[in-house]
Amino acid sequence: MKLSEKIIRVALLLLILISLALTYAIWLSPTAKIAEVNTSKQAVKNDQNYAKATDAFLPIRGIWDLADGKYQTSSENLLATTQARLTESTFGQLQQVAEGEEEIQSYYSLDHGIELNYEGGFSLTEYVKVFDMPISLKALKDADSISFSKIQIDFSKKKIRFLNYHKNMVYEASISADFSSLETIYQKNQNRYLAMTEENSLIPRLLRTKEQVRLKKYSYILTTQSYSLFRNAFFQNPDQAKGEEEESGARSFVSGHEEIMMDEQKRLVTFTGELPEDLEDESVYSQTFNYVSRLGTAVGNLRYFDHQDGKINYRIFVEGYPIFSQSSKGKMSVTIDPSNTATVPQVKIETSMDTVQVPIPSDEEVELPSTLEIETNLAAAGIDLSKIKSFIIGYTWQDIDGVNKLVALTPEWFVKYEDTWYSANQMMLGNFETEAS
């Protein structure tokens, strides 16, 4: 054998040994109880498209008040089309026209027009900014502090109104719009609307469904998002975040005053930190949406749902209806605490590592009772109806036993009882321990 051949064989043998050693080090070597993870070289740019504020802050219900009845839709496409028509309209100067419980009652319904509803109050100035509405707020004092739950477009009187049910105030301006095109949105899509009653004695600002409601059940493929998605979206300087991974699978990352915890067992993501300086003068809606937008669409169609005590709740919507669960799944809550002893407002975020994105087609439907039937059944179960603040149809998130990567989404009624959401079915069984998160 020539010397050159011997050298080649020895070299090949050494390469094979090195390869085996590296394989062992990567896959088979025992890990320490806590392995330090330096993400400075792992952080990557979040190249996904940012979520749009016009999608996240779209009203969640629309009612067409027409001569032959009242019709409600939750279709995002129809609501977005309606909002686009409003943005193209011309408006006068907005001013307050009513204050007090007695005065606002005369504005609860329309004879001819459209009502757009939010579940939680929304900022007037934020609405004007997000949807680029050419409405003057100069005649209003403290316009930045004004919120509303319902928009009315009165075709007969050619007015647009913003109703605040909490303070019993109404703000009004003239509107010049193509009312016929707004009405045509219903005429061309009647199969996407629900017939509603003329009035609701229990909650006057909400109408009842006239009949039972049939909605599809859905199965979705479960997607678990990587820690890097949340790290890149929530940290101000994600490339500086350093973290640790424990045997349990939990991860934590820290950068300055920011920290994120990833609980693998509960599938819970918790972030705490300081509000970026450039957001300190923004509204709480802009502040919280900053974190939602940077997630893009990776965690589903997150939309503003409601707020309480500084916490803004965004939910994933499916076919125009919000997802509820008994955990953080389908939801993202962002709390801004300006009253903290620290000089910089503090941020806390809670959401889930799990989300749904890919639907599995199904023709199975669920028939839901009318709103009046729900009220009657709750009263029969001994529920104090005076404590009910709202009703909404939503989808219940349910992990399918034995199938790790599949989620069942089933439509049902949800009730806001005092300040907490519950499944109507659970309330009828007297179960107030399990909140609909």
C-alpha positions as CSV (number, residue, x, y, z in Angstrom):
1,M,0.0,0.0,0.0
2,K,1.3,3.4,-0.9
3,L,2.0,6.0,1.7
4,S,-0.5,8.4,0.3
5,E,-3.3,5.8,0.6
6,K,-2.4,5.1,4.2
7,I,-2.6,8.9,5.0
8,I,-6.0,9.1,3.3
9,R,-7.3,6.2,5.3
10,V,-6.1,7.6,8.6
11,A,-7.6,11.0,7.7
12,L,-11.0,9.4,6.9
13,L,-10.9,7.4,10.2
14,L,-10.2,10.6,12.2
15,L,-13.1,12.4,10.4
16,I,-15.5,9.5,11.3
17,L,-14.4,9.6,14.9
18,I,-14.9,13.3,15.1
19,S,-18.3,13.0,13.5
20,L,-19.3,10.4,16.1
21,A,-18.1,12.5,19.0
22,L,-20.0,15.5,17.8
23,T,-23.2,13.4,17.3
24,Y,-22.9,12.1,20.9
25,A,-22.3,15.6,22.2
26,I,-25.4,17.0,20.5
27,W,-27.9,14.2,20.9
28,L,-26.8,11.7,23.6
29,S,-24.7,13.6,26.2
30,P,-26.5,14.1,29.6
31,T,-27.7,17.6,30.2
32,A,-27.1,19.7,33.2
33,K,-30.1,20.4,35.4
34,I,-30.0,24.0,34.3
35,A,-28.5,24.9,30.9
36,E,-27.8,28.5,30.2
37,V,-29.1,29.7,26.9
38,N,-27.5,32.8,25.4
39,T,-29.9,34.2,22.9
40,S,-27.7,37.0,21.7
41,K,-26.8,34.9,18.6
42,Q,-30.2,33.3,18.3
43,A,-32.3,36.3,18.1
44,V,-33.7,36.8,14.6
45,K,-35.7,39.5,13.0
46,N,-39.5,39.1,13.1
47,D,-40.1,39.1,9.4
48,Q,-43.8,38.3,9.6
49,N,-46.2,41.0,8.8
50,Y,-47.4,43.1,11.8
51,A,-51.0,42.8,12.7
52,K,-53.1,45.8,11.6
53,A,-54.9,48.1,14.1
54,T,-57.8,48.3,11.7
55,D,-58.4,44.6,12.1
56,A,-57.7,44.4,15.8
57,F,-60.0,47.3,16.8
58,L,-62.9,46.6,14.4
59,P,-66.3,46.6,16.1
60,I,-67.5,43.0,16.8
61,R,-71.2,43.3,16.0
62,G,-73.2,45.3,13.5
63,I,-77.0,45.7,13.4
64,W,-78.9,47.0,10.4
65,D,-82.2,48.7,11.5
66,L,-84.4,48.5,8.5
67,A,-88.1,48.9,7.7
68,D,-88.8,45.2,7.8
69,G,-86.8,44.4,10.9
70,K,-83.4,44.4,12.7
71,Y,-80.6,42.2,11.5
72,Q,-77.2,41.5,13.2
73,T,-73.9,40.3,11.7
74,S,-70.5,39.4,13.2
75,S,-68.9,39.0,9.8
76,E,-65.5,40.7,9.9
77,N,-65.6,41.3,6.1
78,L,-69.0,43.0,6.3
79,L,-68.0,45.1,9.3
80,A,-64.7,46.1,7.7
81,T,-66.6,47.1,4.5
82,T,-69.0,49.1,6.5
83,Q,-66.2,50.8,8.4
84,A,-64.5,51.6,5.1
85,R,-67.6,53.3,3.8
86,L,-67.7,55.5,7.0
87,T,-64.1,56.5,6.6
88,E,-65.0,57.8,3.1
89,S,-67.9,59.9,4.5
90,T,-67.9,63.6,5.5
91,F,-68.7,64.7,9.0
92,G,-69.5,67.8,11.0
93,Q,-68.1,68.7,14.4
94,L,-68.8,66.2,17.1
95,Q,-70.5,67.5,20.3
96,Q,-72.3,66.1,23.3
97,V,-76.1,66.0,22.9
98,A,-77.3,63.9,25.9
99,E,-76.3,63.1,29.5
100,G,-78.1,61.0,32.1
101,E,-79.9,57.7,32.1
102,E,-83.3,59.1,31.0
103,E,-81.8,61.1,28.1
104,I,-79.7,58.2,26.7
105,Q,-82.7,55.8,26.7
106,S,-84.2,57.6,23.7
107,Y,-81.0,56.7,21.7
108,Y,-81.0,53.0,22.5
109,S,-82.4,52.0,19.1
110,L,-82.8,53.3,15.6
111,D,-85.7,53.2,13.1
112,H,-83.5,53.4,10.0
113,G,-79.7,53.0,10.2
114,I,-76.8,51.0,11.4
115,E,-75.4,50.2,14.9
116,L,-71.8,49.1,15.4
117,N,-71.0,47.6,18.8
118,Y,-67.9,47.0,20.9
119,E,-68.1,44.6,23.8
120,G,-65.7,46.7,25.9
121,G,-65.6,50.5,25.8
122,F,-63.3,52.0,23.2
123,S,-61.5,55.3,23.1
124,L,-63.1,58.0,20.8
125,T,-59.7,59.5,19.9
126,E,-58.2,56.1,19.3
127,Y,-61.1,55.2,17.0
128,V,-60.7,58.4,15.0
129,K,-57.0,57.7,14.7
130,V,-57.1,54.0,13.9
131,F,-59.7,54.3,11.2
132,D,-58.6,57.7,9.9
133,M,-62.0,59.2,10.5
134,P,-62.4,62.8,9.3
135,I,-64.3,63.9,12.4
136,S,-63.5,67.0,14.4
137,L,-63.3,66.6,18.1
138,K,-62.4,70.3,18.8
139,A,-65.8,71.1,20.5
140,L,-65.3,68.3,23.1
141,K,-63.5,68.9,26.4
142,D,-61.1,66.2,27.4
143,A,-61.7,64.3,24.2
144,D,-58.9,61.9,25.0
145,S,-60.8,60.6,28.1
146,I,-64.1,59.9,26.2
147,S,-65.0,56.3,25.4
148,F,-68.0,54.6,23.8
149,S,-69.5,51.2,23.2
150,K,-71.9,51.8,20.3
151,I,-71.7,53.8,17.1
152,Q,-75.0,54.8,15.4
153,I,-75.4,55.9,11.8
154,D,-78.9,57.4,11.6
155,F,-80.0,57.4,8.0
156,S,-83.1,59.4,8.6
157,K,-81.6,62.3,10.5
158,K,-78.2,62.0,8.8
159,K,-76.3,61.8,12.1
160,I,-73.5,59.7,13.5
161,R,-73.5,59.1,17.3
162,F,-71.2,57.6,19.9
163,L,-72.9,56.2,23.0
164,N,-71.3,55.7,26.4
165,Y,-73.4,53.5,28.5
166,H,-71.2,53.7,31.6
167,K,-71.6,57.5,31.9
168,N,-74.9,57.7,30.0
169,M,-73.5,60.2,27.5
170,V,-74.2,60.6,23.7
171,Y,-72.0,62.5,21.3
172,E,-73.3,63.4,17.8
173,A,-72.2,64.9,14.5
174,S,-73.7,65.3,11.1
175,I,-72.8,62.8,8.4
176,S,-72.9,63.0,4.6
177,A,-72.6,59.4,3.3
178,D,-73.8,57.0,0.6
179,F,-76.6,55.5,2.9
180,S,-77.9,53.4,0.0
181,S,-74.6,51.6,-0.3
182,L,-74.5,50.9,3.4
183,E,-78.0,49.4,3.3
184,T,-77.0,47.3,0.3
185,I,-74.3,45.6,2.4
186,Y,-77.2,43.8,4.1
187,Q,-79.3,43.4,1.0
188,K,-76.6,41.5,-0.8
189,N,-75.6,39.3,2.2
190,Q,-78.8,38.4,4.0
191,N,-77.7,34.9,4.7
192,R,-74.9,36.2,6.9
193,Y,-77.3,38.1,9.3
194,L,-79.4,37.0,12.3
195,A,-83.0,38.3,12.7
196,M,-83.2,40.3,16.0
197,T,-86.1,41.3,18.2
198,E,-87.3,44.9,18.4
199,E,-86.3,45.4,22.1
200,N,-84.7,43.7,25.1
201,S,-86.2,44.6,28.4
202,L,-83.3,42.9,30.3
203,I,-80.4,44.7,28.6
204,P,-81.9,47.5,26.4
205,R,-78.7,48.2,24.6
206,L,-78.6,44.6,23.3
207,L,-81.2,43.0,21.1
208,R,-82.3,39.4,21.4
209,T,-82.0,36.8,18.6
210,K,-85.5,36.0,17.3
211,E,-84.9,32.4,16.6
212,Q,-82.4,29.6,17.3
213,V,-79.0,30.0,15.8
214,R,-77.2,27.4,13.8
215,L,-73.4,27.5,13.6
216,K,-70.7,25.1,12.5
217,K,-68.4,23.2,14.8
218,Y,-64.8,23.4,13.9
219,S,-61.7,21.3,14.4
220,Y,-58.4,23.0,14.2
221,I,-54.8,21.8,14.1
222,L,-53.1,22.8,17.3
223,T,-49.9,24.9,16.8
224,T,-47.4,25.5,19.6
225,Q,-45.4,28.7,19.0
226,S,-41.7,28.8,19.8
227,Y,-40.3,30.8,22.6
228,S,-38.4,33.0,20.1
229,L,-41.7,34.4,18.7
230,F,-42.7,35.8,22.1
231,R,-39.1,36.9,22.9
232,N,-38.8,38.8,19.7
233,A,-42.2,40.4,20.1
234,F,-42.1,41.4,23.7
235,F,-38.5,42.4,24.5
236,Q,-37.3,45.8,23.6
237,N,-33.9,44.3,22.8
238,P,-34.5,40.6,22.1
239,D,-30.9,40.1,21.0
240,Q,-29.7,40.9,24.5
241,A,-32.1,38.4,26.3
242,K,-30.4,35.6,28.1
243,G,-32.2,32.6,29.5
244,E,-32.2,29.3,31.2
245,E,-33.9,26.0,30.5
246,E,-34.8,23.6,33.2
247,E,-35.4,19.9,33.2
248,S,-39.1,20.4,33.5
249,G,-39.0,22.2,30.1
250,A,-39.8,25.6,31.5
251,R,-37.8,28.5,30.1
252,S,-37.1,32.0,31.4
253,F,-35.4,34.9,29.7
254,V,-34.2,38.1,31.1
255,S,-33.0,41.4,29.6
256,G,-32.6,44.4,31.9
257,H,-35.9,44.9,33.7
258,E,-37.8,42.6,31.3
259,E,-38.5,38.9,31.9
260,I,-40.5,36.2,30.2
261,M,-41.5,32.9,31.7
262,M,-42.6,29.9,29.5
263,D,-44.5,27.2,31.5
264,E,-44.5,24.1,29.3
265,Q,-47.0,22.3,31.5
266,K,-49.6,25.0,31.7
267,R,-48.7,26.2,28.2
268,L,-48.6,29.7,29.7
269,V,-46.5,32.7,28.6
270,T,-46.0,35.5,31.2
271,F,-44.0,38.6,30.4
272,T,-43.2,41.5,32.8
273,G,-41.3,44.6,31.9
274,E,-41.2,48.3,31.4
275,L,-43.2,50.2,28.8
276,P,-41.0,51.5,25.9
277,E,-40.4,55.2,26.3
278,D,-41.9,56.1,22.9
279,L,-45.3,54.7,24.0
280,E,-45.6,56.5,27.4
281,D,-47.8,59.3,26.0
282,E,-50.0,56.9,23.9
283,S,-53.4,55.6,24.9
284,V,-53.6,52.2,26.7
285,Y,-55.0,50.8,23.5
286,S,-51.9,51.8,21.5
287,Q,-49.7,50.7,24.3
288,T,-51.1,47.2,24.5
289,F,-51.5,46.8,20.7
290,N,-47.8,47.4,20.3
291,Y,-47.3,43.9,21.7
292,V,-50.2,42.3,19.8
293,S,-49.0,43.8,16.5
294,R,-45.5,42.4,16.7
295,L,-46.9,38.8,17.0
296,G,-48.4,39.3,13.6
297,T,-50.9,36.6,12.7
298,A,-48.7,33.8,14.2
299,V,-51.1,33.3,17.1
300,G,-54.3,33.7,15.2
301,N,-56.7,36.6,14.6
302,L,-56.3,38.5,17.8
303,R,-58.9,41.3,18.2
304,Y,-59.8,43.7,21.0
305,F,-62.5,42.3,23.2
306,D,-62.9,44.2,26.5
307,H,-61.0,45.7,29.4
308,Q,-61.1,46.0,33.2
309,D,-58.9,47.6,35.8
310,G,-56.2,48.5,33.3
311,K,-56.1,45.0,31.7
312,I,-56.9,44.9,28.0
313,N,-58.1,41.6,26.7
314,Y,-57.6,40.5,23.1
315,R,-59.2,37.2,21.9
316,I,-58.7,35.0,18.9
317,F,-61.8,35.3,16.7
318,V,-63.1,32.5,14.5
319,E,-65.7,33.4,11.8
320,G,-66.4,36.6,13.7
321,Y,-66.9,35.0,17.1
322,P,-64.5,35.1,20.1
323,I,-62.8,32.0,21.6
324,F,-63.3,31.2,25.3
325,S,-61.4,28.6,27.3
326,Q,-60.8,27.6,30.9
327,S,-57.2,28.7,30.6
328,S,-55.2,31.3,28.7
329,K,-55.8,29.6,25.4
330,G,-57.4,31.8,22.7
331,K,-56.6,35.0,24.7
332,M,-53.9,37.6,25.3
333,S,-54.2,40.0,28.3
334,V,-52.0,43.0,28.6
335,T,-51.9,45.2,31.7
336,I,-50.3,48.6,31.9
337,D,-49.7,49.8,35.4
338,P,-49.0,53.5,35.5
339,S,-49.4,53.8,39.3
340,N,-46.5,51.6,40.1
341,T,-43.9,53.0,42.4
342,A,-41.4,52.8,39.5
343,T,-40.9,55.9,37.3
344,V,-41.7,53.9,34.2
345,P,-45.1,52.3,33.6
346,Q,-45.0,48.5,34.1
347,V,-46.3,45.9,31.6
348,K,-47.6,42.4,32.2
349,I,-48.7,40.1,29.5
350,E,-50.4,36.7,29.8
351,T,-51.1,34.5,26.8
352,S,-50.8,30.9,25.6
353,M,-48.1,29.1,23.7
354,D,-50.8,27.2,21.9
355,T,-52.9,28.6,19.1
356,V,-55.2,27.4,16.3
357,Q,-54.6,28.3,12.7
358,V,-55.4,25.5,10.3
359,P,-59.1,24.5,10.2
360,I,-60.2,20.9,9.3
361,P,-63.4,21.1,7.2
362,S,-66.6,19.8,8.8
363,D,-70.3,20.0,8.0
364,E,-71.4,19.4,11.6
365,E,-73.5,22.1,13.1
366,V,-74.8,23.1,16.5
367,E,-78.2,24.6,17.2
368,L,-78.1,27.3,19.9
369,P,-81.2,28.5,21.6
370,S,-82.4,32.1,21.2
371,T,-81.3,34.7,23.6
372,L,-84.8,34.7,25.2
373,E,-84.6,31.0,25.8
374,I,-81.2,31.4,27.5
375,E,-82.7,34.1,29.7
376,T,-85.7,32.0,30.6
377,N,-83.5,29.0,31.4
378,L,-81.2,31.0,33.6
379,A,-84.1,32.5,35.5
380,A,-85.5,28.9,36.0
381,A,-82.1,28.0,37.4
382,G,-82.3,30.7,40.0
383,I,-79.9,33.2,38.4
384,D,-80.4,36.8,39.2
385,L,-80.9,38.3,35.7
386,S,-80.4,41.8,37.0
387,K,-76.6,41.0,37.4
388,I,-76.3,40.0,33.7
389,K,-74.4,42.7,31.8
390,S,-74.0,41.1,28.4
391,F,-74.5,38.0,26.1
392,I,-72.4,36.8,23.3
393,I,-71.9,33.8,21.1
394,G,-68.4,32.4,21.3
395,Y,-66.5,29.2,20.5
396,T,-65.3,27.0,23.4
397,W,-61.8,25.7,23.1
398,Q,-61.6,22.0,24.0
399,D,-58.5,19.8,23.7
400,I,-59.5,16.4,22.2
401,D,-58.6,13.5,24.5
402,G,-56.1,11.2,22.9
403,V,-55.3,13.6,20.1
404,N,-52.5,15.9,21.0
405,K,-52.5,18.2,18.0
406,L,-56.3,18.7,17.5
407,V,-58.6,21.2,19.1
408,A,-62.4,21.2,19.0
409,L,-64.2,24.6,18.8
410,T,-67.9,24.4,19.7
411,P,-70.2,27.4,19.6
412,E,-72.3,28.3,22.7
413,W,-73.7,31.2,24.6
414,F,-71.5,33.1,27.1
415,V,-72.9,35.4,29.7
416,K,-71.1,38.3,31.5
417,Y,-72.4,38.0,35.0
418,E,-71.4,41.0,37.1
419,D,-67.9,41.4,35.7
420,T,-67.0,37.8,34.8
421,W,-67.7,35.7,31.7
422,Y,-69.3,32.2,32.1
423,S,-70.6,29.6,29.8
424,A,-74.4,29.8,29.9
425,N,-74.6,26.0,30.2
426,Q,-72.3,26.0,33.2
427,M,-74.4,28.7,34.9
428,M,-77.6,26.7,34.5
429,L,-75.8,23.9,36.3
430,G,-74.9,26.3,39.1
431,N,-71.2,26.1,38.2
432,F,-69.7,29.6,39.0
433,E,-66.2,28.2,39.9
434,T,-65.1,27.8,36.3
435,E,-64.7,31.2,34.5
436,A,-64.6,31.4,30.8
437,S,-61.2,32.9,30.2
